[in-house]
Amino acid sequence: MSPTILVFNIPADKLSKLRFTCMRLGIQVRPVDAADYGQTIGALCGMTDRTDAPAPEETFTEDMLVMNGFNQQLANRLLAALKQGRLPIRLKAVVTPTNALWNPVELYKELTAEREAIRQHQGQVHTEA
């Protein structure tokens, strides 16, 4: 299976730049519509069969990128290319055995909770006793 990224809520102009960047790196880009948010990340990546699960009522509008089939070197190359190409995508994840079982909304909630925890930790003032 070739490296693939699932992309969520990426505007058309940004998506075309992202496709070009990924094409140079040999990465397939698979946009995901909200209608498919009932599927697991694994199913969206083609790792498991799709089901007839309905899309959850809850959704999200923030951009998100999920990498599948990446080694560390390719992930680093993609992240560098996104930075160089000024293609900021706030939420990024790599498919794991755990998150492959989640739907996109569940993954989004986990990523935003992690981001908030990091933000709170960075905001703490460390004093010496």
C-alpha positions in Angstrom: 0.0 0.0 0.0 1.4 3.4 -1.0 1.7 6.2 1.5 -1.6 8.0 1.8 -2.9 11.0 3.6 -6.5 11.5 4.6 -7.5 15.2 4.5 -10.4 16.8 6.2 -11.8 20.3 5.7 -9.1 21.5 3.3 -10.2 24.4 1.0 -9.9 23.7 -2.7 -7.0 26.1 -3.3 -5.0 24.7 -0.5 -5.9 21.1 -1.5 -4.5 21.6 -5.0 -1.2 22.9 -3.6 -1.2 19.9 -1.1 -1.8 17.4 -4.0 1.1 18.9 -5.9 3.4 18.7 -2.9 2.3 15.1 -2.2 2.6 14.0 -5.8 6.3 15.0 -5.7 6.8 12.8 -2.6 4.8 9.8 -4.0 2.0 10.3 -1.5 -1.7 9.8 -2.4 -4.2 12.4 -1.1 -7.6 11.2 -0.1 -10.1 14.0 0.9 -12.8 12.8 3.2 -16.3 14.2 3.2 -18.4 14.6 6.3 -20.7 11.9 5.0 -17.9 9.4 5.6 -17.3 10.4 9.2 -19.1 7.3 10.4 -16.3 5.1 9.0 -13.2 4.3 11.0 -9.9 5.8 10.1 -8.8 2.2 9.2 -11.7 1.8 6.8 -11.0 5.2 5.2 -7.4 4.2 4.7 -8.5 0.9 3.1 -7.1 -1.2 6.0 -10.5 -2.6 6.9 -13.9 -2.9 5.2 -16.2 0.0 5.2 -19.5 -0.4 7.1 -22.9 1.1 6.8 -22.3 3.2 9.9 -24.1 6.5 9.6 -22.1 9.7 9.9 -22.2 11.1 13.4 -24.4 14.1 14.0 -21.4 15.9 15.5 -18.8 17.1 13.0 -15.9 19.5 12.9 -14.6 22.3 10.6 -10.9 22.5 11.5 -8.4 21.2 9.0 -6.9 17.8 9.8 -4.4 15.4 8.1 -3.9 11.7 8.8 -0.8 9.9 7.5 -0.9 6.2 6.6 1.9 4.0 5.4 4.6 6.5 6.3 8.1 5.8 7.6 9.7 8.4 9.8 11.8 9.8 6.9 8.7 10.3 4.7 6.7 11.9 7.5 9.6 14.3 8.1 9.8 15.1 4.4 6.1 15.8 4.2 6.1 18.0 7.3 9.1 20.0 5.9 7.4 20.4 2.5 4.2 21.6 4.2 6.2 24.2 6.2 8.2 25.3 3.1 5.1 25.5 1.0 3.3 27.5 3.6 0.6 24.9 3.8 -0.3 25.0 7.5 -2.6 22.2 8.7 -3.2 22.5 12.4 -4.0 18.9 13.3 -1.9 16.0 12.1 -1.8 12.3 13.1 -0.2 9.1 12.0 -2.5 6.0 11.8 -1.9 3.7 14.8 -3.6 0.5 15.8 -5.6 2.4 18.3 -6.8 5.4 16.2 -7.5 3.2 13.2 -10.5 2.0 15.2 -11.8 5.6 15.7 -14.0 7.6 13.4 -12.7 11.1 12.2 -14.7 12.9 14.9 -13.2 10.8 17.7 -9.7 11.4 16.3 -10.4 15.1 16.0 -11.6 15.2 19.7 -8.4 13.4 20.8 -6.1 15.6 18.8 -7.7 18.8 20.1 -7.6 17.5 23.7 -3.9 16.7 23.2 -3.3 20.2 21.7 -5.0 21.8 24.7 -3.1 19.8 27.2 0.2 20.8 25.5 -0.9 24.4 25.4 -1.8 24.3 29.1 1.5 22.6 30.0 3.5 25.2 28.0 1.7 28.0 29.8 2.7 26.8 33.3 5.3 28.9 35.0 8.0 26.8 36.6 9.5 28.2 39.8 12.2 26.9 41.9 11.4 26.0 45.5 
